[in-house]
Amino acid sequence: MCAGKYWIAFGVGVTAGAIIALLYAPQAGEATRGQIKKAVDDTGHCIEDASTYIKDSAEKFTSKAEDVLRSTRGSVNDLVDSVVQQASGVVQTASKLV
C-alpha cells in the first residue's frame, strides 16, 4: 500500500474511532458535539494533507515523465539521423559499384 493511501486509511480510522468513543462517553451532549466537531475538523485537515500529497506526487511524476520523453525523443532523433547517414553512405557505395 502506498504512503498516501496508508495515511488516508489511517485518518479515516482514527476519525471513526474518535467519533464512536465520543458517542459512548459519559458526558454532556454539548461537550460531545464539540468533540465531534473537532474530529470532523481534524478529518478535513487530514483530507487536505492527503490531497496536497497526491497533488505533489502527481506533479513530480509528470515532471519526470516529461524529462524521460524529452531524452527519449532526443535519442530517437539521433538514431534516425545516424540511420539516414548510414543509408546514404550505402546508397553512394552502391551507386559507385553500379
C-alpha positions, 0 to 999 in steps of 0.5 A: 500500500502506498504512503498516501493511501496508508495515511488516508486509511489511517485518518479515516480510522482514527476519525471513526474511532474518535467519533464512536468513543465520543458517542459512548462517553459519559458526558454532556451532549454539548461537550460531545458535539464539540468533540465531534466537531473537532474530529470532523475538523481534524478529518478535513485537515487530514483530507487536505494533507492527503490531497496536497500529497497526491497533488505533489506526487502527481506533479513530480511524476509528470515532471519526470515523465516529461524529462524521460520523453524529452531524452527519449525523443532526443535519442530517437532523433539521433538514431534516425539521423545516424540511420539516414547517414548510414543509408546514404553512405550505402546508397553512394557505395552502391551507386559507385559499384553500379 
